[in-house]
Amino acid sequence: MKRLAQELNLSIATVSRALQDSYEVSPQTKERVRALAAELNYQPNAYASSLRRNLSKTIGVVIPEVNNHFFSLAINGIEEVARQSGYHVLIYLSHDDYEREVDITHYLTGGRVDGLLMSVASETRDFDHLLKLYASKPAIVFFDRVCDALSTAQVTTNDYESGYQATQHLIEAGCRHIAHLLVSGNLSIGRMRMQGYQTALHDHGIAFDETLVLSGDRDDERNTERVMELLRTRPEVDGIFASVERLAISSYQACNNLGRAIPDQVKIIGFSNLGVAALLDPALTTITQPAYEIGREAARILLHAIEKKKPILPSQSLVLKSELFRRRSTAS
């Protein structure tokens, strides 16, 4: 900057404004500065520029797991928007563990990122760590698994309607004893999908049976064992509604281990963005979320707030629609 100013006989401030395309500098002067900058191979220091603006040009993304196709697609949407805006993305994995999530949020309280996109761990029951983080860094947007205790924006799908639709689809396919595999009763997505399941049963004259509700966890092998035990003790189960992808796969494994034919004996539907769902045997009927769009919209809300130095409001929240894809796992 000093060399450009000296050789062009301009002030450093004028050179800086010219390089930033300021209206305060004439087009002729801008052209002189740019020409010499190109000749000298001048590159602006983006890090220093960010420090002057009190920005790191980095956003954090906290997700429960990476081996879930929903989160993989959501990250793609986030990174597209971040890249277009000149931001870097740091990804943190809670592995659906509450203590790990607490550690991550404590680390981020130190101001290492300009904002945060977050999907809450299924084991999280207490939100004090999120309230503390929000007090130090209010630029937070939740997506998919949200925390209602914070007054900020959320980007989700129509979980209640989708839970209703999934259960109704099984009922219309002839099922009368439908098990519901729950991701977590602590999370809003678990509660809303469960409520949709219960309402659909009620509307079709089927009594809700809480013994047909099974909670899953992070251990796929244990989930498979639990589904097998349910099918052994309740052989009348003729339908399974899995609220997350991993529980749908565990249901397939359980049925295969027990010799229960899908869909002749047990019909299965699950929330899933699994790319090979149509290639499973039989092909899996899914409620598919617009994961890429969820990530993209969450990132847009966050980056707009950071760049414009504006608060993020609950009124900016979005609810996107999921889609039912009928395949052979629920065929009549």
N, C-alpha and C positions, 0 to 999 in steps of 0.2 A: 504494500500500500504506500509506504514511504517512497520507494523508488519510483512508482508510477507518478506520485505527486511531484517529486523533484524533477523528473524528466519532462513532464508536461507543464511544469510551472503552475500547478494547481494546489489547493489545500487538500489535506487528507480527507476532510469531510466531504469535499466536492467529489473526489474520486470514489469514495464509498457510496455516495448517493447515485453517482453515475452507474456504478456496477449493480445497484439495486433498482435501476430504471426509474429513479425518482422524477416526478414532474417538475421538481425544482431545478433540474439541470437541462440545458438546451440539448436538442438532438445532435448538434454538431460536436458538442463537448463529450456527450455520451459515446459517439462514434470514435473520437480520438482516444478516449480511455479504453474502450473495448479493443481497438486495434492494437494498442501497445500491450495490453494485458494478454492478448492472444500471442503476440510476438514473443513476450517474455514467459509464456506458458504459465501465467498466473492462475492459481486455483484458490477460490475462497475457502477459508477454514470453517466448514459447517459446524464443527463442534464449538468453536469460539463464538460463532454467531448464535448458536443455541443457548450458550451460557449467558450471553447478553440479554436474551429474551427470557432467561430463567426456564429454559426447556431442554430436555434431554433428547427430544425427537424419538423417544422410545415409549411404547406402550406395553403393558404386561397382560398376559392372558392366562388365567388360572382355570384349569379344566380337571375333571375327576380322572379321566383315562384317555389314552391316545389310541388304544386298540378298539375303539368304537367308531364305526364309520360316520356316525353323526358328528362327532367332534372333529374328525379328520376333515370333513367337508366344511364345517364351520370355520376352522382355521384357515382353509383356503380362501373363504370369503373375507375373513378379517385381513389376511395378508394382502389381498388384492387392493383393498381400500387403503391400507397403511402404506403400501408401496407407492400408490398414486399420489399420496400426500407427503411422501418423503420421510416416512416414519419406519423405524425398526420394530420388530415384534419379539418379545421375550416370552417363552412359554414355560409355565410352571405346572407340574403334575401333582395333584393332591392324592392320587391313587384311591380316591373315595375315603380317605382317612382324615378324621377330624383333627387329630394332633398335628399332622403334616400340614393341613390347611392353616391352622393357627400359626405354625412356624413361618409359612410363606407370607402370610399377611403381616406378621411382625417385621419380617425382612423388608417388605415393600413400604412399610410406614416411614422408612428413612428417606423417601423421596427419590428412589432410584428410577422411577418411571413417571411419565407425565399423566398417565391415566391407566385405568384397569378395566378389562373385560373379564367377567367371572361367571362360572357355573359351579354351584355349591356342591360339596361332597355329600354323598348319601348318608354318611354317618354323623353329619353335623346336626346337633340338637340345640346348641347354644350359639347365639350370634353376637356375643360381646366382642369377640375379636374383629368382627366386621364393622361393628359400630365404632370401635377405636380407629380402625383404618379409615373409615369414612370421615371421622373427625379431623384427620390429618390430611386426607386426600379425597375430597368430595367428587372428583372426576371418576366415577365408577358406573358402569352399565352392566347389569346382569343379563344373561341369556340362558334360555332353557330352564335350568335349575336356579331359582331366584330366591332372594331374601326379602320378604315383605317388610322387615323391620327398618329398612333404609328408604329414605325418601328420594328415590332416583328412578331412572328409566329402566324398563325391562323389555326384552325382546323374546317372545315366547310363541308357542303354537296353541291352537284351540284344544287344549288337553281334555277338558270335560266333554266337549262334543265328539272328539275322536274316541274317547273311552266308551261313550254311548254307542257310537257307530260300530266300533269293533265288536262289542257285546251283541248288539242287534244283528250284526252279520252272522255271528255264530248261531243265534237263535233262529234266524231265517233259514240257516243251513240244517236245522233239525236238532240242535243241541238243547238239552234241558238241565244238564248238570255241568255248569261251566266254572272251572277253577280260574282264579285270578292270581297271577304271579306279580307281586308288588315290588317295586324297586326300593321304596322307602316311604313310610308313613310320615316322616319328618319333612319331606320335600313337597312343595306345592304341586309338582307334576304328579307325584304319587297320589296325593289327596284328590286332585282333580280327575285323574284317570279312574281312580277307585269310585268316586262319586258318579261318574258317567256309567260305569259298570253296574252300580247298584240301582241307578234310576232306570236303566234299560231293562234290568231284571224285573223291577216293579211294574214297569209299563206293559210288560208282556206276561204278567201274572205268575212270575216265578219268584219264590221266596228266597231272600238273601240268606246264605249259609256261611257264617264266618269261618267255619272249618275248611271251606274251600278257598280261603285266601292264604297264600303262602308268601312270606317275605324272603327275598333273595339277598345275597351279599356279594363280596368281591371274589369269592372262591368258586370258580366254575364247577369243579368236581363236587364240592359240597352242595351246590345248587342242583346238580343232576341227581345226587342221592336223595335230596329232599323231594324232588318231583317224583322220583321212583317210589318213595315211601308213600306219598299222597296217592299215587295210582294203585299201589298195593292195598292200602287201607280203604280207599274209596273207588272200587272198580267201576262204579256207575259213571264216573267222570267221562263225559264224551266231548268236552270242549275245553281248550286252554287259551286264555287271553294273557299273553306275556307283555308286561308294560315296558320292558326294555329288551334290546337286542340279545344280550347274553342269556337272558332267561328263555328266550325262544329257542336258542341253540341247545340249551340244557334240556328243554322239553323234547326236542328231537332225539337227543342222546338217550334220555330216560325211556322214551317209547321204544327206541331201537333195542335197548338192553332188555326190556321186558317183553319184546315181541308184540307190542301194541301197534297195529297198523294205522298209519296216517294216510288218508283221512277217514278210512272205513270205521275205525273204532274210536279214534280221538282226532278231533279237528283242532288246528292250531293257527292262531293269528298273533302277530306281535308288532310292537313299535320297532321299526328297523329301517336303517338306510343302507343295509347290506347290499353291496353291488351284485353279489352272486345269489341273492334270494331266489331269483327265477331259475337258478341252476341246481338248487337243492333237490333232493329226491324224497318226497314230492316238493315242488316249488312252493315257497312259503308265501302265504297271504300276509301283506304288511300294511300297517299305517305308516306311511313315509313322510317324515317332516322335511320342510324346505330348509335343510341345514345350512347350505351355502348362503342362501338369502338371509337367514338368521344372523350368521356371522358378519355378513356384509353390512346389514342394517345396524347392528350393534356398534360396529366400528365407525360407521358414518356418524351416528349420534355422538359417540365419544370424541372423535377427532374434531367435529364441528365445535363442540363445547370448548375443547382445548385451544383451538386456533382463535376462536372468537372471545375467549376468556369469559364464557357465559356459564351459568349454573345448569346442571342437567336436572330436568324436572320430570316427575312421574307422568305428566301429561304427554311426554314424548314417547311413552311406551308403545310398542307395536305387538299385535297378535296376528301371526301369519297362519294360514290354513294348511293342515296336513291333508294327505290324500290316501284313500283306500285303494290298494291294488289287489284284486281278487286273483288268487292262484289255486293250485290243486290241493293245498293243505287244508282247505275248508270246503272242498267240493262235496256236493250232496250225493 
